[in-house]
């Protein structure tokens, strides 16, 4: 049986990086397509991004304090 030198069925680090970046690009493309619809724009405008960030900051701060214990 012939074994590949990379040890993972012929997929080396270059291919794994390519798959990772390709997957990230597809996720960004999908998010962009979803957010470009009129319905999504209406909901984002009603929510306000600043409200979401200000609501998340106390939770993140509490998480970091718990993690440092």
PDB file of N, CA, C, O and CB in Angstrom:
ATOM      1  N   UNK A   1       0.841  -1.171   0.000  1.00  0.00           N
ATOM      2  CA  UNK A   1       0.000   0.000   0.000  1.00  0.00           C
ATOM      3  C   UNK A   1       0.889   1.237   0.000  1.00  0.00           C
ATOM      4  O   UNK A   1       1.822   1.333   0.796  1.00  0.00           O
ATOM      5  CB  UNK A   1      -0.958  -0.004   1.213  1.00  0.00           C
ATOM      6  N   UNK A   2       0.610   2.159  -0.867  1.00  0.00           N
ATOM      7  CA  UNK A   2       1.409   3.360  -1.001  1.00  0.00           C
ATOM      8  C   UNK A   2       0.882   4.449  -0.069  1.00  0.00           C
ATOM      9  O   UNK A   2      -0.294   4.811  -0.107  1.00  0.00           O
ATOM     10  CB  UNK A   2       1.409   3.846  -2.458  1.00  0.00           C
ATOM     11  N   UNK A   3       1.769   4.953   0.754  1.00  0.00           N
ATOM     12  CA  UNK A   3       1.367   6.006   1.704  1.00  0.00           C
ATOM     13  C   UNK A   3       1.843   7.355   1.171  1.00  0.00           C
ATOM     14  O   UNK A   3       2.917   7.466   0.580  1.00  0.00           O
ATOM     15  CB  UNK A   3       1.956   5.736   3.140  1.00  0.00           C
ATOM     16  N   UNK A   4       1.027   8.362   1.391  1.00  0.00           N
ATOM     17  CA  UNK A   4       1.439   9.692   0.969  1.00  0.00           C
ATOM     18  C   UNK A   4       2.359  10.309   2.020  1.00  0.00           C
ATOM     19  O   UNK A   4       2.230   9.999   3.204  1.00  0.00           O
ATOM     20  CB  UNK A   4       0.209  10.593   0.726  1.00  0.00           C
ATOM     21  N   UNK A   5       3.272  11.164   1.614  1.00  0.00           N
ATOM     22  CA  UNK A   5       4.209  11.748   2.578  1.00  0.00           C
ATOM     23  C   UNK A   5       3.543  12.713   3.560  1.00  0.00           C
ATOM     24  O   UNK A   5       4.112  13.000   4.614  1.00  0.00           O
ATOM     25  CB  UNK A   5       5.309  12.468   1.842  1.00  0.00           C
ATOM     26  N   UNK A   6       2.356  13.217   3.239  1.00  0.00           N
ATOM     27  CA  UNK A   6       1.713  14.175   4.132  1.00  0.00           C
ATOM     28  C   UNK A   6       1.029  13.480   5.293  1.00  0.00           C
ATOM     29  O   UNK A   6       0.839  14.095   6.343  1.00  0.00           O
ATOM     30  CB  UNK A   6       0.708  15.016   3.369  1.00  0.00           C
ATOM     31  N   UNK A   7       0.656  12.229   5.142  1.00  0.00           N
ATOM     32  CA  UNK A   7       0.054  11.496   6.231  1.00  0.00           C
ATOM     33  C   UNK A   7      -1.446  11.652   6.352  1.00  0.00           C
ATOM     34  O   UNK A   7      -2.054  11.013   7.211  1.00  0.00           O
ATOM     35  CB  UNK A   7       0.674  11.904   7.481  1.00  0.00           C
ATOM     36  N   UNK A   8      -2.064  12.474   5.527  1.00  0.00           N
ATOM     37  CA  UNK A   8      -3.510  12.621   5.610  1.00  0.00           C
ATOM     38  C   UNK A   8      -4.155  12.523   4.223  1.00  0.00           C
ATOM     39  O   UNK A   8      -4.778  13.460   3.723  1.00  0.00           O
ATOM     40  CB  UNK A   8      -3.868  13.956   6.269  1.00  0.00           C
ATOM     41  N   UNK A   9      -3.974  11.361   3.642  1.00  0.00           N
ATOM     42  CA  UNK A   9      -4.638  10.970   2.389  1.00  0.00           C
ATOM     43  C   UNK A   9      -4.406  11.942   1.241  1.00  0.00           C
ATOM     44  O   UNK A   9      -5.322  12.209   0.463  1.00  0.00           O
ATOM     45  CB  UNK A   9      -6.112  10.836   2.621  1.00  0.00           C
ATOM     46  N   UNK A  10      -3.215  12.463   1.128  1.00  0.00           N
ATOM     47  CA  UNK A  10      -2.886  13.310  -0.004  1.00  0.00           C
ATOM     48  C   UNK A  10      -3.209  14.771   0.180  1.00  0.00           C
ATOM     49  O   UNK A  10      -2.879  15.581  -0.686  1.00  0.00           O
ATOM     50  CB  UNK A  10      -3.579  12.823  -1.185  1.00  0.00           C
ATOM     51  N   UNK A  11      -3.838  15.136   1.272  1.00  0.00           N
ATOM     52  CA  UNK A  11      -4.149  16.540   1.518  1.00  0.00           C
ATOM     53  C   UNK A  11      -3.071  17.126   2.408  1.00  0.00           C
ATOM     54  O   UNK A  11      -2.992  16.803   3.593  1.00  0.00           O
ATOM     55  CB  UNK A  11      -5.552  16.705   2.166  1.00  0.00           C
ATOM     56  N   UNK A  12      -2.252  17.973   1.848  1.00  0.00           N
ATOM     57  CA  UNK A  12      -1.183  18.601   2.614  1.00  0.00           C
ATOM     58  C   UNK A  12      -1.663  19.882   3.251  1.00  0.00           C
ATOM     59  O   UNK A  12      -2.838  20.235   3.148  1.00  0.00           O
ATOM     60  CB  UNK A  12       0.022  18.876   1.730  1.00  0.00           C
ATOM     61  N   UNK A  13      -0.769  20.570   3.901  1.00  0.00           N
ATOM     62  CA  UNK A  13      -1.152  21.812   4.578  1.00  0.00           C
ATOM     63  C   UNK A  13      -1.649  22.888   3.618  1.00  0.00           C
ATOM     64  O   UNK A  13      -2.477  23.719   3.991  1.00  0.00           O
ATOM     65  CB  UNK A  13       0.018  22.346   5.361  1.00  0.00           C
ATOM     66  N   UNK A  14      -1.148  22.877   2.389  1.00  0.00           N
ATOM     67  CA  UNK A  14      -1.601  23.879   1.420  1.00  0.00           C
ATOM     68  C   UNK A  14      -3.059  23.665   1.054  1.00  0.00           C
ATOM     69  O   UNK A  14      -3.824  24.623   0.946  1.00  0.00           O
ATOM     70  CB  UNK A  14      -0.735  23.837   0.158  1.00  0.00           C
ATOM     71  N   UNK A  15      -3.442  22.418   0.865  1.00  0.00           N
ATOM     72  CA  UNK A  15      -4.834  22.138   0.530  1.00  0.00           C
ATOM     73  C   UNK A  15      -5.752  22.432   1.700  1.00  0.00           C
ATOM     74  O   UNK A  15      -6.859  22.934   1.501  1.00  0.00           O
ATOM     75  CB  UNK A  15      -4.996  20.693   0.096  1.00  0.00           C
ATOM     76  N   UNK A  16      -5.317  22.132   2.916  1.00  0.00           N
ATOM     77  CA  UNK A  16      -6.151  22.402   4.084  1.00  0.00           C
ATOM     78  C   UNK A  16      -6.372  23.903   4.248  1.00  0.00           C
ATOM     79  O   UNK A  16      -7.475  24.334   4.585  1.00  0.00           O
ATOM     80  CB  UNK A  16      -5.509  21.816   5.354  1.00  0.00           C
ATOM     81  N   UNK A  17      -5.341  24.693   4.014  1.00  0.00           N
ATOM     82  CA  UNK A  17      -5.473  26.146   4.093  1.00  0.00           C
ATOM     83  C   UNK A  17      -6.406  26.648   3.005  1.00  0.00           C
ATOM     84  O   UNK A  17      -7.219  27.544   3.235  1.00  0.00           O
ATOM     85  CB  UNK A  17      -4.099  26.828   3.975  1.00  0.00           C
ATOM     86  N   UNK A  18      -6.286  26.071   1.832  1.00  0.00           N
ATOM     87  CA  UNK A  18      -7.156  26.460   0.732  1.00  0.00           C
ATOM     88  C   UNK A  18      -8.613  26.141   1.051  1.00  0.00           C
ATOM     89  O   UNK A  18      -9.499  26.950   0.777  1.00  0.00           O
ATOM     90  CB  UNK A  18      -6.730  25.758  -0.557  1.00  0.00           C
ATOM     91  N   UNK A  19      -8.864  24.978   1.623  1.00  0.00           N
ATOM     92  CA  UNK A  19     -10.231  24.614   1.994  1.00  0.00           C
ATOM     93  C   UNK A  19     -10.768  25.542   3.077  1.00  0.00           C
ATOM     94  O   UNK A  19     -11.934  25.936   3.031  1.00  0.00           O
ATOM     95  CB  UNK A  19     -10.286  23.158   2.474  1.00  0.00           C
ATOM     96  N   UNK A  20      -9.934  25.896   4.049  1.00  0.00           N
ATOM     97  CA  UNK A  20     -10.349  26.790   5.122  1.00  0.00           C
ATOM     98  C   UNK A  20     -10.707  28.168   4.583  1.00  0.00           C
ATOM     99  O   UNK A  20     -11.756  28.716   4.922  1.00  0.00           O
ATOM    100  CB  UNK A  20      -9.249  26.908   6.170  1.00  0.00           C
ATOM    101  N   UNK A  21      -9.847  28.725   3.753  1.00  0.00           N
ATOM    102  CA  UNK A  21     -10.107  30.045   3.198  1.00  0.00           C
ATOM    103  C   UNK A  21     -11.280  30.032   2.225  1.00  0.00           C
ATOM    104  O   UNK A  21     -12.044  30.995   2.156  1.00  0.00           O
ATOM    105  CB  UNK A  21      -8.867  30.571   2.503  1.00  0.00           C
ATOM    106  N   UNK A  22     -11.422  28.954   1.483  1.00  0.00           N
ATOM    107  CA  UNK A  22     -12.574  28.832   0.590  1.00  0.00           C
ATOM    108  C   UNK A  22     -13.878  28.759   1.357  1.00  0.00           C
ATOM    109  O   UNK A  22     -14.872  29.364   0.956  1.00  0.00           O
ATOM    110  CB  UNK A  22     -12.431  27.608  -0.288  1.00  0.00           C
ATOM    111  N   UNK A  23     -13.883  28.021   2.462  1.00  0.00           N
ATOM    112  CA  UNK A  23     -15.079  27.945   3.296  1.00  0.00           C
ATOM    113  C   UNK A  23     -15.414  29.287   3.909  1.00  0.00           C
ATOM    114  O   UNK A  23     -16.583  29.668   3.962  1.00  0.00           O
ATOM    115  CB  UNK A  23     -14.898  26.912   4.387  1.00  0.00           C
ATOM    116  N   UNK A  24     -14.404  30.012   4.376  1.00  0.00           N
ATOM    117  CA  UNK A  24     -14.643  31.338   4.949  1.00  0.00           C
ATOM    118  C   UNK A  24     -15.193  32.293   3.886  1.00  0.00           C
ATOM    119  O   UNK A  24     -16.071  33.104   4.178  1.00  0.00           O
ATOM    120  CB  UNK A  24     -13.340  31.907   5.557  1.00  0.00           C
ATOM    121  N   UNK A  25     -14.683  32.199   2.665  1.00  0.00           N
ATOM    122  CA  UNK A  25     -15.173  33.049   1.586  1.00  0.00           C
ATOM    123  C   UNK A  25     -16.631  32.720   1.260  1.00  0.00           C
ATOM    124  O   UNK A  25     -17.425  33.623   0.999  1.00  0.00           O
ATOM    125  CB  UNK A  25     -14.296  32.886   0.334  1.00  0.00           C
ATOM    126  N   UNK A  26     -16.980  31.450   1.273  1.00  0.00           N
ATOM    127  CA  UNK A  26     -18.370  31.075   1.011  1.00  0.00           C
ATOM    128  C   UNK A  26     -19.304  31.561   2.113  1.00  0.00           C
ATOM    129  O   UNK A  26     -20.428  31.980   1.836  1.00  0.00           O
ATOM    130  CB  UNK A  26     -18.488  29.564   0.864  1.00  0.00           C
ATOM    131  N   UNK A  27     -18.844  31.507   3.357  1.00  0.00           N
ATOM    132  CA  UNK A  27     -19.663  32.009   4.469  1.00  0.00           C
ATOM    133  C   UNK A  27     -19.878  33.510   4.315  1.00  0.00           C
ATOM    134  O   UNK A  27     -20.996  33.993   4.491  1.00  0.00           O
ATOM    135  CB  UNK A  27     -18.993  31.696   5.839  1.00  0.00           C
ATOM    136  N   UNK A  28     -18.821  34.256   3.987  1.00  0.00           N
ATOM    137  CA  UNK A  28     -18.963  35.696   3.801  1.00  0.00           C
ATOM    138  C   UNK A  28     -19.876  36.026   2.632  1.00  0.00           C
ATOM    139  O   UNK A  28     -20.661  36.972   2.702  1.00  0.00           O
ATOM    140  CB  UNK A  28     -17.606  36.333   3.587  1.00  0.00           C
ATOM    141  N   UNK A  29     -19.779  35.261   1.574  1.00  0.00           N
ATOM    142  CA  UNK A  29     -20.656  35.468   0.428  1.00  0.00           C
ATOM    143  C   UNK A  29     -22.109  35.216   0.816  1.00  0.00           C
ATOM    144  O   UNK A  29     -22.993  35.985   0.436  1.00  0.00           O
ATOM    145  CB  UNK A  29     -20.248  34.555  -0.736  1.00  0.00           C
ATOM    146  N   UNK A  30     -22.361  34.160   1.558  1.00  0.00           N
ATOM    147  CA  UNK A  30     -23.719  33.853   1.988  1.00  0.00           C
ATOM    148  C   UNK A  30     -24.286  34.916   2.901  1.00  0.00           C
ATOM    149  O   UNK A  30     -25.446  35.306   2.766  1.00  0.00           O
ATOM    150  CB  UNK A  30     -23.754  32.522   2.683  1.00  0.00           C
ATOM    151  N   UNK A  31     -23.466  35.392   3.837  1.00  0.00           N
ATOM    152  CA  UNK A  31     -23.931  36.455   4.736  1.00  0.00           C
ATOM    153  C   UNK A  31     -24.210  37.721   3.944  1.00  0.00           C
ATOM    154  O   UNK A  31     -25.194  38.414   4.203  1.00  0.00           O
ATOM    155  CB  UNK A  31     -22.891  36.735   5.846  1.00  0.00           C
ATOM    156  N   UNK A  32     -23.369  38.020   3.001  1.00  0.00           N
ATOM    157  CA  UNK A  32     -23.596  39.201   2.159  1.00  0.00           C
ATOM    158  C   UNK A  32     -24.872  39.100   1.353  1.00  0.00           C
ATOM    159  O   UNK A  32     -25.595  40.084   1.198  1.00  0.00           O
ATOM    160  CB  UNK A  32     -22.430  39.407   1.225  1.00  0.00           C
ATOM    161  N   UNK A  33     -25.153  37.912   0.838  1.00  0.00           N
ATOM    162  CA  UNK A  33     -26.387  37.735   0.071  1.00  0.00           C
ATOM    163  C   UNK A  33     -27.619  37.860   0.958  1.00  0.00           C
ATOM    164  O   UNK A  33     -28.620  38.453   0.556  1.00  0.00           O
ATOM    165  CB  UNK A  33     -26.386  36.378  -0.626  1.00  0.00           C
ATOM    166  N   UNK A  34     -27.546  37.309   2.148  1.00  0.00           N
ATOM    167  CA  UNK A  34     -28.693  37.393   3.056  1.00  0.00           C
ATOM    168  C   UNK A  34     -28.915  38.831   3.501  1.00  0.00           C
ATOM    169  O   UNK A  34     -30.049  39.308   3.532  1.00  0.00           O
ATOM    170  CB  UNK A  34     -28.486  36.484   4.281  1.00  0.00           C
ATOM    171  N   UNK A  35     -27.826  39.524   3.848  1.00  0.00           N
ATOM    172  CA  UNK A  35     -27.959  40.886   4.350  1.00  0.00           C
ATOM    173  C   UNK A  35     -28.304  41.896   3.268  1.00  0.00           C
ATOM    174  O   UNK A  35     -28.670  43.027   3.590  1.00  0.00           O
ATOM    175  CB  UNK A  35     -26.694  41.298   5.024  1.00  0.00           C
ATOM    176  N   UNK A  36     -28.201  41.532   2.012  1.00  0.00           N
ATOM    177  CA  UNK A  36     -28.529  42.467   0.940  1.00  0.00           C
ATOM    178  C   UNK A  36     -30.025  42.478   0.612  1.00  0.00           C
ATOM    179  O   UNK A  36     -30.466  43.289  -0.202  1.00  0.00           O
ATOM    180  CB  UNK A  36     -27.735  42.120  -0.304  1.00  0.00           C
ATOM    181  N   UNK A  37     -30.803  41.601   1.225  1.00  0.00           N
ATOM    182  CA  UNK A  37     -32.243  41.601   0.966  1.00  0.00           C
ATOM    183  C   UNK A  37     -32.913  42.762   1.697  1.00  0.00           C
ATOM    184  O   UNK A  37     -32.411  43.239   2.714  1.00  0.00           O
ATOM    185  CB  UNK A  37     -32.875  40.258   1.398  1.00  0.00           C
ATOM    186  N   UNK A  38     -34.038  43.206   1.174  1.00  0.00           N
ATOM    187  CA  UNK A  38     -34.742  44.334   1.771  1.00  0.00           C
ATOM    188  C   UNK A  38     -35.264  44.007   3.167  1.00  0.00           C
ATOM    189  O   UNK A  38     -35.254  44.868   4.047  1.00  0.00           O
ATOM    190  CB  UNK A  38     -35.891  44.761   0.878  1.00  0.00           C
ATOM    191  N   UNK A  39     -35.715  42.790   3.376  1.00  0.00           N
ATOM    192  CA  UNK A  39     -36.236  42.397   4.686  1.00  0.00           C
ATOM    193  C   UNK A  39     -35.142  42.452   5.743  1.00  0.00           C
ATOM    194  O   UNK A  39     -35.367  42.956   6.843  1.00  0.00           O
ATOM    195  CB  UNK A  39     -36.839  40.987   4.626  1.00  0.00           C
ATOM    196  N   UNK A  40     -33.956  41.936   5.418  1.00  0.00           N
ATOM    197  CA  UNK A  40     -32.847  41.964   6.370  1.00  0.00           C
ATOM    198  C   UNK A  40     -32.423  43.398   6.661  1.00  0.00           C
ATOM    199  O   UNK A  40     -32.118  43.728   7.807  1.00  0.00           O
ATOM    200  CB  UNK A  40     -31.657  41.156   5.834  1.00  0.00           C
ATOM    201  N   UNK A  41     -32.398  44.246   5.653  1.00  0.00           N
ATOM    202  CA  UNK A  41     -32.040  45.645   5.867  1.00  0.00           C
ATOM    203  C   UNK A  41     -33.045  46.328   6.790  1.00  0.00           C
ATOM    204  O   UNK A  41     -32.668  47.147   7.629  1.00  0.00           O
ATOM    205  CB  UNK A  41     -31.961  46.389   4.527  1.00  0.00           C
ATOM    206  N   UNK A  42     -34.315  45.993   6.636  1.00  0.00           N
ATOM    207  CA  UNK A  42     -35.348  46.590   7.483  1.00  0.00           C
ATOM    208  C   UNK A  42     -35.151  46.174   8.940  1.00  0.00           C
ATOM    209  O   UNK A  42     -35.235  47.011   9.838  1.00  0.00           O
ATOM    210  CB  UNK A  42     -36.754  46.181   6.995  1.00  0.00           C
ATOM    211  N   UNK A  43     -34.888  44.881   9.182  1.00  0.00           N
ATOM    212  CA  UNK A  43     -34.700  44.406  10.550  1.00  0.00           C
ATOM    213  C   UNK A  43     -33.423  44.955  11.179  1.00  0.00           C
ATOM    214  O   UNK A  43     -33.412  45.293  12.363  1.00  0.00           O
ATOM    215  CB  UNK A  43     -34.673  42.891  10.573  1.00  0.00           C
ATOM    216  N   UNK A  44     -32.355  45.046  10.402  1.00  0.00           N
ATOM    217  CA  UNK A  44     -31.098  45.587  10.930  1.00  0.00           C
ATOM    218  C   UNK A  44     -31.264  47.069  11.244  1.00  0.00           C
ATOM    219  O   UNK A  44     -30.729  47.555  12.241  1.00  0.00           O
ATOM    220  CB  UNK A  44     -29.938  45.373   9.923  1.00  0.00           C
ATOM    221  N   UNK A  45     -31.995  47.786  10.406  1.00  0.00           N
ATOM    222  CA  UNK A  45     -32.250  49.200  10.667  1.00  0.00           C
ATOM    223  C   UNK A  45     -33.097  49.407  11.906  1.00  0.00           C
ATOM    224  O   UNK A  45     -32.900  50.376  12.640  1.00  0.00           O
ATOM    225  CB  UNK A  45     -32.927  49.836   9.478  1.00  0.00           C
ATOM    226  N   UNK A  46     -34.045  48.501  12.149  1.00  0.00           N
ATOM    227  CA  UNK A  46     -34.912  48.624  13.329  1.00  0.00           C
ATOM    228  C   UNK A  46     -34.148  48.259  14.596  1.00  0.00           C
ATOM    229  O   UNK A  46     -34.370  48.868  15.643  1.00  0.00           O
ATOM    230  CB  UNK A  46     -36.160  47.725  13.185  1.00  0.00           C
ATOM    231  N   UNK A  47     -33.247  47.270  14.520  1.00  0.00           N
ATOM    232  CA  UNK A  47     -32.483  46.842  15.684  1.00  0.00           C
ATOM    233  C   UNK A  47     -31.426  47.860  16.059  1.00  0.00           C
ATOM    234  O   UNK A  47     -31.356  48.311  17.203  1.00  0.00           O
ATOM    235  CB  UNK A  47     -31.836  45.498  15.425  1.00  0.00           C
ATOM    236  N   UNK A  48     -30.625  48.209  15.106  1.00  0.00           N
ATOM    237  CA  UNK A  48     -29.498  49.093  15.363  1.00  0.00           C
ATOM    238  C   UNK A  48     -28.301  48.293  15.831  1.00  0.00           C
ATOM    239  O   UNK A  48     -28.382  47.581  16.832  1.00  0.00           O
ATOM    240  CB  UNK A  48     -29.866  50.156  16.398  1.00  0.00           C
ATOM    241  N   UNK A  49     -27.210  48.400  15.130  1.00  0.00           N
ATOM    242  CA  UNK A  49     -26.014  47.627  15.453  1.00  0.00           C
ATOM    243  C   UNK A  49     -25.413  48.102  16.777  1.00  0.00           C
ATOM    244  O   UNK A  49     -24.870  47.296  17.533  1.00  0.00           O
ATOM    245  CB  UNK A  49     -24.973  47.741  14.319  1.00  0.00           C
ATOM    246  N   UNK A  50     -25.505  49.388  17.061  1.00  0.00           N
ATOM    247  CA  UNK A  50     -24.975  49.919  18.315  1.00  0.00           C
ATOM    248  C   UNK A  50     -25.678  49.327  19.523  1.00  0.00           C
ATOM    249  O   UNK A  50     -25.047  49.086  20.552  1.00  0.00           O
ATOM    250  CB  UNK A  50     -25.101  51.427  18.338  1.00  0.00           C
ATOM    251  N   UNK A  51     -26.989  49.089  19.408  1.00  0.00           N
ATOM    252  CA  UNK A  51     -27.733  48.474  20.510  1.00  0.00           C
ATOM    253  C   UNK A  51     -27.248  47.053  20.770  1.00  0.00           C
ATOM    254  O   UNK A  51     -27.123  46.636  21.921  1.00  0.00           O
ATOM    255  CB  UNK A  51     -29.238  48.470  20.206  1.00  0.00           C
ATOM    256  N   UNK A  52     -26.978  46.313  19.704  1.00  0.00           N
ATOM    257  CA  UNK A  52     -26.505  44.937  19.860  1.00  0.00           C
ATOM    258  C   UNK A  52     -25.131  44.889  20.514  1.00  0.00           C
ATOM    259  O   UNK A  52     -24.875  44.040  21.367  1.00  0.00           O
ATOM    260  CB  UNK A  52     -26.459  44.237  18.505  1.00  0.00           C
ATOM    261  N   UNK A  53     -24.256  45.791  20.120  1.00  0.00           N
ATOM    262  CA  UNK A  53     -22.903  45.810  20.687  1.00  0.00           C
ATOM    263  C   UNK A  53     -22.951  46.205  22.153  1.00  0.00           C
ATOM    264  O   UNK A  53     -22.286  45.587  22.984  1.00  0.00           O
ATOM    265  CB  UNK A  53     -21.996  46.780  19.904  1.00  0.00           C
ATOM    266  N   UNK A  54     -23.730  47.228  22.478  1.00  0.00           N
ATOM    267  CA  UNK A  54     -23.805  47.667  23.873  1.00  0.00           C
ATOM    268  C   UNK A  54     -24.464  46.624  24.756  1.00  0.00           C
ATOM    269  O   UNK A  54     -24.167  46.558  25.948  1.00  0.00           O
ATOM    270  CB  UNK A  54     -24.564  48.978  23.973  1.00  0.00           C
ATOM    271  N   UNK A  55     -25.355  45.805  24.202  1.00  0.00           N
ATOM    272  CA  UNK A  55     -25.975  44.738  24.980  1.00  0.00           C
ATOM    273  C   UNK A  55     -25.023  43.577  25.187  1.00  0.00           C
ATOM    274  O   UNK A  55     -25.140  42.863  26.183  1.00  0.00           O
ATOM    275  CB  UNK A  55     -27.239  44.254  24.298  1.00  0.00           C
ATOM    276  N   UNK A  56     -24.087  43.366  24.281  1.00  0.00           N
ATOM    277  CA  UNK A  56     -23.176  42.227  24.375  1.00  0.00           C
ATOM    278  C   UNK A  56     -21.959  42.511  25.254  1.00  0.00           C
ATOM    279  O   UNK A  56     -21.345  41.573  25.764  1.00  0.00           O
ATOM    280  CB  UNK A  56     -22.717  41.826  22.995  1.00  0.00           C
ATOM    281  N   UNK A  57     -21.599  43.769  25.441  1.00  0.00           N
ATOM    282  CA  UNK A  57     -20.381  44.107  26.185  1.00  0.00           C
ATOM    283  C   UNK A  57     -20.420  43.606  27.629  1.00  0.00           C
ATOM    284  O   UNK A  57     -19.426  43.032  28.075  1.00  0.00           O
ATOM    285  CB  UNK A  57     -20.170  45.613  26.174  1.00  0.00           C
ATOM    286  N   UNK A  58     -21.511  43.788  28.393  1.00  0.00           N
ATOM    287  CA  UNK A  58     -21.499  43.272  29.769  1.00  0.00           C
ATOM    288  C   UNK A  58     -21.349  41.752  29.838  1.00  0.00           C
ATOM    289  O   UNK A  58     -20.690  41.238  30.742  1.00  0.00           O
ATOM    290  CB  UNK A  58     -22.772  43.681  30.478  1.00  0.00           C
ATOM    291  N   UNK A  59     -21.939  41.043  28.912  1.00  0.00           N
ATOM    292  CA  UNK A  59     -21.810  39.586  28.907  1.00  0.00           C
ATOM    293  C   UNK A  59     -20.388  39.151  28.613  1.00  0.00           C
ATOM    294  O   UNK A  59     -19.881  38.224  29.245  1.00  0.00           O
ATOM    295  CB  UNK A  59     -22.754  38.975  27.887  1.00  0.00           C
ATOM    296  N   UNK A  60     -19.746  39.797  27.678  1.00  0.00           N
ATOM    297  CA  UNK A  60     -18.352  39.466  27.347  1.00  0.00           C
ATOM    298  C   UNK A  60     -17.447  39.797  28.529  1.00  0.00           C
ATOM    299  O   UNK A  60     -16.535  39.035  28.851  1.00  0.00           O
ATOM    300  CB  UNK A  60     -17.885  40.235  26.075  1.00  0.00           C
ATOM    301  N   UNK A  61     -17.696  40.927  29.170  1.00  0.00           N
ATOM    302  CA  UNK A  61     -16.901  41.313  30.336  1.00  0.00           C
ATOM    303  C   UNK A  61     -17.061  40.305  31.472  1.00  0.00           C
ATOM    304  O   UNK A  61     -16.078  39.936  32.115  1.00  0.00           O
ATOM    305  CB  UNK A  61     -17.304  42.714  30.815  1.00  0.00           C
ATOM    306  N   UNK A  62     -18.277  39.862  31.720  1.00  0.00           N
ATOM    307  CA  UNK A  62     -18.532  38.856  32.754  1.00  0.00           C
ATOM    308  C   UNK A  62     -17.858  37.534  32.403  1.00  0.00           C
ATOM    309  O   UNK A  62     -17.308  36.868  33.281  1.00  0.00           O
ATOM    310  CB  UNK A  62     -20.044  38.644  32.940  1.00  0.00           C
ATOM    311  N   UNK A  63     -17.895  37.146  31.125  1.00  0.00           N
ATOM    312  CA  UNK A  63     -17.247  35.911  30.692  1.00  0.00           C
ATOM    313  C   UNK A  63     -15.743  35.965  30.922  1.00  0.00           C
ATOM    314  O   UNK A  63     -15.147  34.995  31.389  1.00  0.00           O
ATOM    315  CB  UNK A  63     -17.540  35.645  29.218  1.00  0.00           C
ATOM    316  N   UNK A  64     -15.132  37.097  30.596  1.00  0.00           N
ATOM    317  CA  UNK A  64     -13.682  37.223  30.761  1.00  0.00           C
ATOM    318  C   UNK A  64     -13.296  37.195  32.232  1.00  0.00           C
ATOM    319  O   UNK A  64     -12.246  36.654  32.578  1.00  0.00           O
ATOM    320  CB  UNK A  64     -13.178  38.516  30.111  1.00  0.00           C
ATOM    321  N   UNK A  65     -14.123  37.768  33.108  1.00  0.00           N
ATOM    322  CA  UNK A  65     -13.840  37.727  34.544  1.00  0.00           C
ATOM    323  C   UNK A  65     -13.935  36.285  35.060  1.00  0.00           C
ATOM    324  O   UNK A  65     -13.094  35.853  35.848  1.00  0.00           O
ATOM    325  CB  UNK A  65     -14.821  38.648  35.322  1.00  0.00           C
ATOM    326  N   UNK A  66     -14.942  35.551  34.624  1.00  0.00           N
ATOM    327  CA  UNK A  66     -15.079  34.168  35.053  1.00  0.00           C
ATOM    328  C   UNK A  66     -13.933  33.307  34.547  1.00  0.00           C
ATOM    329  O   UNK A  66     -13.465  32.408  35.246  1.00  0.00           O
ATOM    330  CB  UNK A  66     -16.400  33.603  34.577  1.00  0.00           C
ATOM    331  N   UNK A  67     -13.494  33.578  33.356  1.00  0.00           N
ATOM    332  CA  UNK A  67     -12.435  32.784  32.758  1.00  0.00           C
ATOM    333  C   UNK A  67     -11.097  33.023  33.461  1.00  0.00           C
ATOM    334  O   UNK A  67     -10.266  32.117  33.540  1.00  0.00           O
ATOM    335  CB  UNK A  67     -12.314  33.103  31.271  1.00  0.00           C
ATOM    336  N   UNK A  68     -10.888  34.227  33.967  1.00  0.00           N
ATOM    337  CA  UNK A  68      -9.610  34.532  34.609  1.00  0.00           C
ATOM    338  C   UNK A  68      -9.516  33.975  36.027  1.00  0.00           C
ATOM    339  O   UNK A  68      -8.437  34.001  36.620  1.00  0.00           O
ATOM    340  CB  UNK A  68      -9.396  36.028  34.639  1.00  0.00           C
ATOM    341  N   UNK A  69     -10.610  33.475  36.580  1.00  0.00           N
ATOM    342  CA  UNK A  69     -10.589  32.932  37.944  1.00  0.00           C
ATOM    343  C   UNK A  69      -9.839  31.634  38.015  1.00  0.00           C
ATOM    344  O   UNK A  69      -9.727  31.044  39.090  1.00  0.00           O
ATOM    345  CB  UNK A  69     -11.992  32.730  38.459  1.00  0.00           C
TER     346      UNK A  69
END
